Amino acid sequence: MTDEQHAQSNMFFIHLQDKYIALFGLDYMATIRRFRLIVIRIAMIFTALYILITGDFSELQTCWDTDFQAALSMVKILVKHSSHVFFELQKEVKPTKSDNNKVKFLDKLPLKFTCTKFVDLAKHISINERTAERYMGVFCEKG
């Protein structure tokens, strides 16, 4: 991978890790770290497949940006599916409505919003205003 791809990967997974730790706690950190490894492996497989096309068997191979972006895109979808399964498994062990509401709340928030907008959104998905404010505090703290 190029230096730019490493930097982009670092930023992507730092953001993901902060987001999902805020939603599910430290129990989910290992899942995010496994997905980072999966991105690297998928990118390596794509790069190896190009050896068959180009015939370049040199020892040093570099991942193409399109392949790196494809690997990241695949993992973005897998993270969403994984978080759903994680939430469902957690729900079976100990039912908590608030975690699901926290995820819904974060997913429905637009990038830019007013205080009134986030309070209205919270009411729409049956979250009380104080709880929504607490969620916002956690979201802001985690970036």
VMD Tcl script that builds the backbone (N, CA, C; Angstrom):
set m [mol new atoms 429]
animate dup $m
set s [atomselect $m all]
$s set {name element resname resid chain x y z} {
  {N N MET 1 A 0.841 -1.179 0.000}
  {CA C MET 1 A 0.000 0.000 0.000}
  {C C MET 1 A 0.888 1.244 0.000}
  {N N THR 2 A 0.373 2.303 -0.605}
  {CA C THR 2 A 1.123 3.557 -0.634}
  {C C THR 2 A 0.992 4.255 0.713}
  {N N ASP 3 A 1.815 5.287 0.918}
  {CA C ASP 3 A 1.734 6.062 2.155}
  {C C ASP 3 A 0.367 6.734 2.289}
  {N N GLU 4 A -0.159 7.221 1.174}
  {CA C GLU 4 A -1.486 7.856 1.195}
  {C C GLU 4 A -2.572 6.854 1.579}
  {N N GLN 5 A -2.469 5.644 1.068}
  {CA C GLN 5 A -3.448 4.615 1.407}
  {C C GLN 5 A -3.350 4.248 2.882}
  {N N HIS 6 A -2.140 4.161 3.418}
  {CA C HIS 6 A -1.972 3.897 4.849}
  {C C HIS 6 A -2.609 5.010 5.672}
  {N N ALA 7 A -2.360 6.260 5.283}
  {CA C ALA 7 A -2.926 7.404 6.017}
  {C C ALA 7 A -4.446 7.391 5.960}
  {N N GLN 8 A -4.995 7.118 4.772}
  {CA C GLN 8 A -6.446 7.068 4.626}
  {C C GLN 8 A -7.026 5.923 5.454}
  {N N SER 9 A -6.359 4.799 5.454}
  {CA C SER 9 A -6.800 3.653 6.243}
  {C C SER 9 A -6.791 3.989 7.731}
  {N N ASN 10 A -5.715 4.630 8.182}
  {CA C ASN 10 A -5.635 5.026 9.593}
  {C C ASN 10 A -6.796 5.927 9.984}
  {N N MET 11 A -7.056 6.958 9.189}
  {CA C MET 11 A -8.142 7.897 9.508}
  {C C MET 11 A -9.498 7.188 9.482}
  {N N PHE 12 A -9.707 6.351 8.487}
  {CA C PHE 12 A -10.977 5.633 8.360}
  {C C PHE 12 A -11.234 4.771 9.590}
  {N N PHE 13 A -10.231 4.015 10.013}
  {CA C PHE 13 A -10.443 3.092 11.122}
  {C C PHE 13 A -10.422 3.785 12.483}
  {N N ILE 14 A -9.715 4.889 12.618}
  {CA C ILE 14 A -9.799 5.672 13.863}
  {C C ILE 14 A -11.220 6.196 14.033}
  {N N HIS 15 A -11.778 6.724 12.958}
  {CA C HIS 15 A -13.157 7.236 13.004}
  {C C HIS 15 A -14.150 6.111 13.310}
  {N N LEU 16 A -13.998 4.990 12.612}
  {CA C LEU 16 A -14.896 3.850 12.849}
  {C C LEU 16 A -14.805 3.348 14.284}
  {N N GLN 17 A -13.586 3.214 14.768}
  {CA C GLN 17 A -13.392 2.697 16.119}
  {C C GLN 17 A -14.033 3.639 17.140}
  {N N ASP 18 A -13.824 4.943 17.000}
  {CA C ASP 18 A -14.428 5.901 17.934}
  {C C ASP 18 A -15.950 5.845 17.889}
  {N N LYS 19 A -16.487 5.752 16.676}
  {CA C LYS 19 A -17.947 5.715 16.510}
  {C C LYS 19 A -18.548 4.486 17.183}
  {N N TYR 20 A -17.991 3.318 16.894}
  {CA C TYR 20 A -18.601 2.093 17.401}
  {C C TYR 20 A -18.280 1.822 18.868}
  {N N ILE 21 A -17.179 2.341 19.370}
  {CA C ILE 21 A -16.930 2.235 20.812}
  {C C ILE 21 A -17.935 3.098 21.559}
  {N N ALA 22 A -18.254 4.273 20.987}
  {CA C ALA 22 A -19.265 5.132 21.613}
  {C C ALA 22 A -20.636 4.456 21.606}
  {N N LEU 23 A -20.914 3.682 20.566}
  {CA C LEU 23 A -22.219 3.023 20.459}
  {C C LEU 23 A -22.305 1.740 21.276}
  {N N PHE 24 A -21.250 0.895 21.207}
  {CA C PHE 24 A -21.319 -0.434 21.803}
  {C C PHE 24 A -20.325 -0.680 22.938}
  {N N GLY 25 A -19.423 0.233 23.163}
  {CA C GLY 25 A -18.421 0.032 24.201}
  {C C GLY 25 A -17.203 -0.705 23.661}
  {N N LEU 26 A -16.299 -1.020 24.559}
  {CA C LEU 26 A -15.018 -1.632 24.171}
  {C C LEU 26 A -15.163 -3.037 23.603}
  {N N ASP 27 A -16.309 -3.681 23.831}
  {CA C ASP 27 A -16.513 -5.034 23.318}
  {C C ASP 27 A -16.428 -5.095 21.789}
  {N N TYR 28 A -16.661 -3.981 21.125}
  {CA C TYR 28 A -16.711 -3.965 19.663}
  {C C TYR 28 A -15.365 -3.629 19.021}
  {N N MET 29 A -14.386 -3.214 19.833}
  {CA C MET 29 A -13.098 -2.767 19.291}
  {C C MET 29 A -12.396 -3.871 18.494}
  {N N ALA 30 A -12.433 -5.084 18.967}
  {CA C ALA 30 A -11.764 -6.184 18.274}
  {C C ALA 30 A -12.357 -6.395 16.881}
  {N N THR 31 A -13.647 -6.192 16.749}
  {CA C THR 31 A -14.302 -6.347 15.445}
  {C C THR 31 A -13.762 -5.322 14.459}
  {N N ILE 32 A -13.644 -4.083 14.886}
  {CA C ILE 32 A -13.117 -3.031 14.004}
  {C C ILE 32 A -11.674 -3.338 13.620}
  {N N ARG 33 A -10.897 -3.813 14.554}
  {CA C ARG 33 A -9.500 -4.127 14.251}
  {C C ARG 33 A -9.386 -5.297 13.278}
  {N N ARG 34 A -10.304 -6.264 13.394}
  {CA C ARG 34 A -10.306 -7.369 12.427}
  {C C ARG 34 A -10.649 -6.856 11.032}
  {N N PHE 35 A -11.567 -5.894 10.958}
  {CA C PHE 35 A -11.930 -5.345 9.652}
  {C C PHE 35 A -10.754 -4.601 9.023}
  {N N ARG 36 A -9.923 -3.984 9.827}
  {CA C ARG 36 A -8.733 -3.325 9.279}
  {C C ARG 36 A -7.834 -4.369 8.604}
  {N N LEU 37 A -7.655 -5.490 9.254}
  {CA C LEU 37 A -6.860 -6.572 8.680}
  {C C LEU 37 A -7.516 -7.114 7.407}
  {N N ILE 38 A -8.822 -7.193 7.405}
  {CA C ILE 38 A -9.554 -7.678 6.230}
  {C C ILE 38 A -9.334 -6.749 5.039}
  {N N VAL 39 A -9.340 -5.427 5.261}
  {CA C VAL 39 A -9.097 -4.478 4.171}
  {C C VAL 39 A -7.728 -4.735 3.552}
  {N N ILE 40 A -6.732 -4.924 4.400}
  {CA C ILE 40 A -5.374 -5.177 3.902}
  {C C ILE 40 A -5.339 -6.472 3.091}
  {N N ARG 41 A -6.000 -7.497 3.596}
  {CA C ARG 41 A -5.998 -8.780 2.882}
  {C C ARG 41 A -6.721 -8.695 1.541}
  {N N ILE 42 A -7.858 -8.020 1.516}
  {CA C ILE 42 A -8.595 -7.867 0.252}
  {C C ILE 42 A -7.740 -7.092 -0.751}
  {N N ALA 43 A -7.107 -6.019 -0.289}
  {CA C ALA 43 A -6.246 -5.221 -1.180}
  {C C ALA 43 A -5.091 -6.073 -1.706}
  {N N MET 44 A -4.541 -6.926 -0.857}
  {CA C MET 44 A -3.451 -7.804 -1.295}
  {C C MET 44 A -3.937 -8.799 -2.349}
  {N N ILE 45 A -5.119 -9.318 -2.172}
  {CA C ILE 45 A -5.675 -10.269 -3.149}
  {C C ILE 45 A -5.890 -9.571 -4.489}
  {N N PHE 46 A -6.462 -8.356 -4.455}
  {CA C PHE 46 A -6.651 -7.611 -5.708}
  {C C PHE 46 A -5.312 -7.372 -6.405}
  {N N THR 47 A -4.312 -6.992 -5.626}
  {CA C THR 47 A -2.989 -6.728 -6.190}
  {C C THR 47 A -2.400 -8.003 -6.796}
  {N N ALA 48 A -2.561 -9.111 -6.109}
  {CA C ALA 48 A -2.044 -10.389 -6.625}
  {C C ALA 48 A -2.758 -10.785 -7.919}
  {N N LEU 49 A -4.039 -10.494 -8.010}
  {CA C LEU 49 A -4.769 -10.828 -9.235}
  {C C LEU 49 A -4.248 -10.040 -10.438}
  {N N TYR 50 A -3.775 -8.816 -10.201}
  {CA C TYR 50 A -3.228 -8.026 -11.303}
  {C C TYR 50 A -1.919 -8.592 -11.827}
  {N N ILE 51 A -1.232 -9.367 -11.019}
  {CA C ILE 51 A 0.006 -10.013 -11.493}
  {C C ILE 51 A -0.320 -10.923 -12.671}
  {N N LEU 52 A -1.454 -11.612 -12.602}
  {CA C LEU 52 A -1.857 -12.489 -13.703}
  {C C LEU 52 A -2.156 -11.699 -14.968}
  {N N ILE 53 A -2.701 -10.498 -14.790}
  {CA C ILE 53 A -3.052 -9.674 -15.953}
  {C C ILE 53 A -1.822 -8.998 -16.553}
  {N N THR 54 A -0.990 -8.410 -15.689}
  {CA C THR 54 A 0.159 -7.636 -16.185}
  {C C THR 54 A 1.379 -8.492 -16.465}
  {N N GLY 55 A 1.472 -9.633 -15.805}
  {CA C GLY 55 A 2.650 -10.470 -15.968}
  {C C GLY 55 A 3.865 -9.948 -15.223}
  {N N ASP 56 A 3.669 -8.942 -14.376}
  {CA C ASP 56 A 4.762 -8.350 -13.592}
  {C C ASP 56 A 4.942 -9.156 -12.313}
  {N N PHE 57 A 5.987 -9.964 -12.269}
  {CA C PHE 57 A 6.240 -10.811 -11.115}
  {C C PHE 57 A 7.313 -10.234 -10.190}
  {N N SER 58 A 7.512 -8.921 -10.252}
  {CA C SER 58 A 8.537 -8.314 -9.396}
  {C C SER 58 A 8.145 -8.465 -7.926}
  {N N GLU 59 A 9.145 -8.418 -7.066}
  {CA C GLU 59 A 8.929 -8.675 -5.634}
  {C C GLU 59 A 8.071 -7.591 -4.984}
  {N N LEU 60 A 8.239 -6.357 -5.401}
  {CA C LEU 60 A 7.499 -5.242 -4.813}
  {C C LEU 60 A 6.296 -4.907 -5.680}
  {N N GLN 61 A 5.129 -5.027 -5.105}
  {CA C GLN 61 A 3.877 -4.695 -5.792}
  {C C GLN 61 A 3.164 -3.597 -5.000}
  {N N THR 62 A 2.486 -2.706 -5.691}
  {CA C THR 62 A 1.757 -1.621 -5.035}
  {C C THR 62 A 0.284 -1.742 -5.359}
  {N N CYS 63 A -0.533 -1.579 -4.346}
  {CA C CYS 63 A -1.990 -1.654 -4.518}
  {C C CYS 63 A -2.484 -0.442 -5.294}
  {N N TRP 64 A -3.307 -0.664 -6.278}
  {CA C TRP 64 A -3.893 0.430 -7.041}
  {C C TRP 64 A -4.938 1.122 -6.166}
  {N N ASP 65 A -5.102 2.421 -6.356}
  {CA C ASP 65 A -6.062 3.182 -5.553}
  {C C ASP 65 A -7.495 2.678 -5.741}
  {N N THR 66 A -7.838 2.292 -6.959}
  {CA C THR 66 A -9.199 1.791 -7.195}
  {C C THR 66 A -9.450 0.509 -6.406}
  {N N ASP 67 A -8.441 -0.329 -6.326}
  {CA C ASP 67 A -8.590 -1.577 -5.566}
  {C C ASP 67 A -8.664 -1.303 -4.069}
  {N N PHE 68 A -7.860 -0.359 -3.605}
  {CA C PHE 68 A -7.899 0.012 -2.192}
  {C C PHE 68 A -9.268 0.578 -1.830}
  {N N GLN 69 A -9.800 1.446 -2.691}
  {CA C GLN 69 A -11.125 2.031 -2.436}
  {C C GLN 69 A -12.213 0.949 -2.470}
  {N N ALA 70 A -12.064 -0.007 -3.359}
  {CA C ALA 70 A -13.024 -1.115 -3.427}
  {C C ALA 70 A -12.990 -1.939 -2.140}
  {N N ALA 71 A -11.792 -2.194 -1.628}
  {CA C ALA 71 A -11.663 -2.951 -0.371}
  {C C ALA 71 A -12.307 -2.180 0.775}
  {N N LEU 72 A -12.082 -0.869 0.844}
  {CA C LEU 72 A -12.708 -0.046 1.890}
  {C C LEU 72 A -14.235 -0.055 1.755}
  {N N SER 73 A -14.717 0.038 0.533}
  {CA C SER 73 A -16.169 0.037 0.303}
  {C C SER 73 A -16.801 -1.269 0.765}
  {N N MET 74 A -16.115 -2.362 0.490}
  {CA C MET 74 A -16.635 -3.669 0.921}
  {C C MET 74 A -16.714 -3.726 2.446}
  {N N VAL 75 A -15.692 -3.231 3.100}
  {CA C VAL 75 A -15.655 -3.293 4.566}
  {C C VAL 75 A -16.680 -2.348 5.185}
  {N N LYS 76 A -16.953 -1.210 4.544}
  {CA C LYS 76 A -17.989 -0.301 5.067}
  {C C LYS 76 A -19.327 -1.037 5.197}
  {N N ILE 77 A -19.667 -1.815 4.195}
  {CA C ILE 77 A -20.913 -2.587 4.227}
  {C C ILE 77 A -20.827 -3.684 5.289}
  {N N LEU 78 A -19.696 -4.372 5.342}
  {CA C LEU 78 A -19.533 -5.444 6.325}
  {C C LEU 78 A -19.624 -4.922 7.761}
  {N N VAL 79 A -19.125 -3.724 8.007}
  {CA C VAL 79 A -19.198 -3.133 9.354}
  {C C VAL 79 A -20.645 -2.906 9.746}
  {N N LYS 80 A -21.442 -2.415 8.827}
  {CA C LYS 80 A -22.866 -2.195 9.138}
  {C C LYS 80 A -23.565 -3.511 9.466}
  {N N HIS 81 A -23.313 -4.532 8.678}
  {CA C HIS 81 A -23.914 -5.837 8.935}
  {C C HIS 81 A -23.423 -6.402 10.270}
  {N N SER 82 A -22.150 -6.273 10.510}
  {CA C SER 82 A -21.561 -6.775 11.742}
  {C C SER 82 A -22.129 -6.077 12.966}
  {N N SER 83 A -22.315 -4.767 12.873}
  {CA C SER 83 A -22.867 -4.033 14.022}
  {C C SER 83 A -24.308 -4.458 14.291}
  {N N HIS 84 A -25.050 -4.751 13.219}
  {CA C HIS 84 A -26.424 -5.232 13.399}
  {C C HIS 84 A -26.425 -6.578 14.124}
  {N N VAL 85 A -25.567 -7.487 13.675}
  {CA C VAL 85 A -25.477 -8.808 14.314}
  {C C VAL 85 A -25.003 -8.661 15.759}
  {N N PHE 86 A -24.018 -7.811 15.978}
  {CA C PHE 86 A -23.514 -7.583 17.333}
  {C C PHE 86 A -24.622 -7.080 18.248}
  {N N PHE 87 A -25.409 -6.121 17.741}
  {CA C PHE 87 A -26.513 -5.586 18.537}
  {C C PHE 87 A -27.539 -6.669 18.839}
  {N N GLU 88 A -27.872 -7.490 17.844}
  {CA C GLU 88 A -28.853 -8.550 18.054}
  {C C GLU 88 A -28.347 -9.574 19.072}
  {N N LEU 89 A -27.082 -9.928 19.000}
  {CA C LEU 89 A -26.518 -10.872 19.968}
  {C C LEU 89 A -26.508 -10.266 21.362}
  {N N GLN 90 A -26.174 -8.999 21.444}
  {CA C GLN 90 A -26.171 -8.309 22.730}
  {C C GLN 90 A -27.584 -8.259 23.302}
  {N N LYS 91 A -28.552 -8.068 22.428}
  {CA C LYS 91 A -29.945 -7.983 22.849}
  {C C LYS 91 A -30.410 -9.308 23.435}
  {N N GLU 92 A -29.944 -10.419 22.871}
  {CA C GLU 92 A -30.313 -11.732 23.395}
  {C C GLU 92 A -29.746 -11.955 24.791}
  {N N VAL 93 A -28.535 -11.443 25.011}
  {CA C VAL 93 A -27.890 -11.618 26.309}
  {C C VAL 93 A -28.520 -10.707 27.349}
  {N N LYS 94 A -28.640 -9.435 27.036}
  {CA C LYS 94 A -29.242 -8.476 27.952}
  {C C LYS 94 A -29.996 -7.439 27.124}
  {N N PRO 95 A -31.299 -7.459 27.182}
  {CA C PRO 95 A -32.072 -6.543 26.354}
  {C C PRO 95 A -31.877 -5.087 26.781}
  {N N THR 96 A -31.437 -4.254 25.826}
  {CA C THR 96 A -31.303 -2.831 26.080}
  {C C THR 96 A -31.851 -2.077 24.882}
  {N N LYS 97 A -32.844 -1.300 25.114}
  {CA C LYS 97 A -33.467 -0.529 24.053}
  {C C LYS 97 A -32.622 0.692 23.716}
  {N N SER 98 A -31.938 1.243 24.697}
  {CA C SER 98 A -31.218 2.495 24.498}
  {C C SER 98 A -30.093 2.374 23.470}
  {N N ASP 99 A -29.386 1.251 23.428}
  {CA C ASP 99 A -28.298 1.116 22.459}
  {C C ASP 99 A -28.831 1.178 21.037}
  {N N ASN 100 A -29.945 0.495 20.789}
  {CA C ASN 100 A -30.532 0.526 19.462}
  {C C ASN 100 A -30.978 1.944 19.129}
  {N N ASN 101 A -31.556 2.643 20.091}
  {CA C ASN 101 A -31.971 4.022 19.858}
  {C C ASN 101 A -30.774 4.926 19.607}
  {N N LYS 102 A -29.681 4.666 20.276}
  {CA C LYS 102 A -28.478 5.467 20.078}
  {C C LYS 102 A -27.983 5.312 18.643}
  {N N VAL 103 A -27.987 4.084 18.139}
  {CA C VAL 103 A -27.564 3.821 16.762}
  {C C VAL 103 A -28.519 4.503 15.782}
  {N N LYS 104 A -29.817 4.340 15.994}
  {CA C LYS 104 A -30.807 4.977 15.121}
  {C C LYS 104 A -30.628 6.490 15.112}
  {N N PHE 105 A -30.440 7.046 16.301}
  {CA C PHE 105 A -30.290 8.487 16.447}
  {C C PHE 105 A -29.074 8.985 15.670}
  {N N LEU 106 A -27.938 8.319 15.837}
  {CA C LEU 106 A -26.724 8.734 15.145}
  {C C LEU 106 A -26.871 8.576 13.635}
  {N N ASP 107 A -27.454 7.476 13.194}
  {CA C ASP 107 A -27.610 7.238 11.754}
  {C C ASP 107 A -28.534 8.254 11.093}
  {N N LYS 108 A -29.536 8.729 11.812}
  {CA C LYS 108 A -30.508 9.653 11.221}
  {C C LYS 108 A -30.077 11.114 11.297}
  {N N LEU 109 A -29.056 11.415 12.097}
  {CA C LEU 109 A -28.595 12.802 12.194}
  {C C LEU 109 A -27.927 13.232 10.896}
  {N N PRO 110 A -28.332 14.389 10.358}
  {CA C PRO 110 A -27.617 14.899 9.179}
  {C C PRO 110 A -26.261 15.463 9.601}
  {N N LEU 111 A -25.402 15.769 8.634}
  {CA C LEU 111 A -24.083 16.310 8.959}
  {C C LEU 111 A -24.187 17.664 9.658}
  {N N LYS 112 A -25.145 18.482 9.232}
  {CA C LYS 112 A -25.367 19.786 9.863}
  {C C LYS 112 A -26.803 19.831 10.368}
  {N N PHE 113 A -26.968 20.303 11.605}
  {CA C PHE 113 A -28.299 20.370 12.194}
  {C C PHE 113 A -28.311 21.393 13.310}
  {N N THR 114 A -29.512 21.787 13.692}
  {CA C THR 114 A -29.683 22.723 14.803}
  {C C THR 114 A -30.092 21.947 16.036}
  {N N CYS 115 A -30.086 22.634 17.153}
  {CA C CYS 115 A -30.513 22.005 18.406}
  {C C CYS 115 A -31.972 21.552 18.291}
  {N N THR 116 A -32.791 22.397 17.705}
  {CA C THR 116 A -34.210 22.058 17.527}
  {C C THR 116 A -34.365 20.819 16.660}
  {N N LYS 117 A -33.549 20.732 15.617}
  {CA C LYS 117 A -33.623 19.595 14.697}
  {C C LYS 117 A -33.286 18.285 15.407}
  {N N PHE 118 A -32.226 18.275 16.226}
  {CA C PHE 118 A -31.864 17.018 16.875}
  {C C PHE 118 A -32.866 16.655 17.968}
  {N N VAL 119 A -33.481 17.660 18.614}
  {CA C VAL 119 A -34.510 17.372 19.617}
  {C C VAL 119 A -35.748 16.794 18.933}
  {N N ASP 120 A -36.135 17.373 17.791}
  {CA C ASP 120 A -37.283 16.854 17.037}
  {C C ASP 120 A -37.025 15.424 16.553}
  {N N LEU 121 A -35.812 15.173 16.075}
  {CA C LEU 121 A -35.451 13.830 15.632}
  {C C LEU 121 A -35.535 12.851 16.787}
  {N N ALA 122 A -35.044 13.246 17.935}
  {CA C ALA 122 A -35.084 12.385 19.122}
  {C C ALA 122 A -36.533 12.040 19.479}
  {N N LYS 123 A -37.397 13.033 19.466}
  {CA C LYS 123 A -38.816 12.788 19.767}
  {C C LYS 123 A -39.434 11.839 18.749}
  {N N HIS 124 A -39.032 12.011 17.485}
  {CA C HIS 124 A -39.580 11.178 16.413}
  {C C HIS 124 A -39.240 9.696 16.609}
  {N N ILE 125 A -38.073 9.406 17.172}
  {CA C ILE 125 A -37.707 8.004 17.394}
  {C C ILE 125 A -37.829 7.622 18.869}
  {N N SER 126 A -38.656 8.374 19.591}
  {CA C SER 126 A -39.033 8.069 20.988}
  {C C SER 126 A -37.851 8.087 21.966}
  {N N ILE 127 A -37.005 9.090 21.813}
  {CA C ILE 127 A -35.921 9.308 22.772}
  {C C ILE 127 A -36.236 10.599 23.506}
  {N N ASN 128 A -36.145 10.548 24.830}
  {CA C ASN 128 A -36.454 11.768 25.567}
  {C C ASN 128 A -35.323 12.785 25.391}
  {N N GLU 129 A -35.659 14.061 25.583}
  {CA C GLU 129 A -34.738 15.145 25.265}
  {C C GLU 129 A -33.437 15.057 26.067}
  {N N ARG 130 A -33.509 14.737 27.340}
  {CA C ARG 130 A -32.308 14.636 28.182}
  {C C ARG 130 A -31.393 13.498 27.688}
  {N N THR 131 A -32.003 12.389 27.295}
  {CA C THR 131 A -31.213 11.268 26.770}
  {C C THR 131 A -30.534 11.673 25.468}
  {N N ALA 132 A -31.264 12.380 24.601}
  {CA C ALA 132 A -30.686 12.845 23.329}
  {C C ALA 132 A -29.513 13.787 23.588}
  {N N GLU 133 A -29.655 14.653 24.587}
  {CA C GLU 133 A -28.553 15.563 24.929}
  {C C GLU 133 A -27.336 14.772 25.431}
  {N N ARG 134 A -27.580 13.731 26.209}
  {CA C ARG 134 A -26.484 12.895 26.697}
  {C C ARG 134 A -25.797 12.183 25.518}
  {N N TYR 135 A -26.607 11.648 24.594}
  {CA C TYR 135 A -26.044 11.017 23.401}
  {C C TYR 135 A -25.185 12.012 22.623}
  {N N MET 136 A -25.686 13.232 22.451}
  {CA C MET 136 A -24.950 14.254 21.704}
  {C C MET 136 A -23.610 14.555 22.384}
  {N N GLY 137 A -23.621 14.574 23.702}
  {CA C GLY 137 A -22.387 14.800 24.445}
  {C C GLY 137 A -21.358 13.703 24.140}
  {N N VAL 138 A -21.818 12.452 24.134}
  {CA C VAL 138 A -20.919 11.324 23.823}
  {C C VAL 138 A -20.442 11.412 22.383}
  {N N PHE 139 A -21.369 11.711 21.451}
  {CA C PHE 139 A -20.990 11.801 20.040}
  {C C PHE 139 A -19.961 12.914 19.818}
  {N N CYS 140 A -20.187 14.063 20.437}
  {CA C CYS 140 A -19.249 15.183 20.277}
  {C C CYS 140 A -17.892 14.847 20.892}
  {N N GLU 141 A -17.926 14.226 22.056}
  {CA C GLU 141 A -16.684 13.847 22.725}
  {C C GLU 141 A -15.859 12.893 21.871}
  {N N LYS 142 A -16.542 11.976 21.177}
  {CA C LYS 142 A -15.865 10.992 20.341}
  {C C LYS 142 A -15.612 11.466 18.920}
  {N N GLY 143 A -16.093 12.670 18.606}
  {CA C GLY 143 A -15.834 13.223 17.268}
  {C C GLY 143 A -16.740 12.680 16.221}
}
mol reanalyze $m
mol bondsrecalc $m
mol representation Tube
mol addrep $m
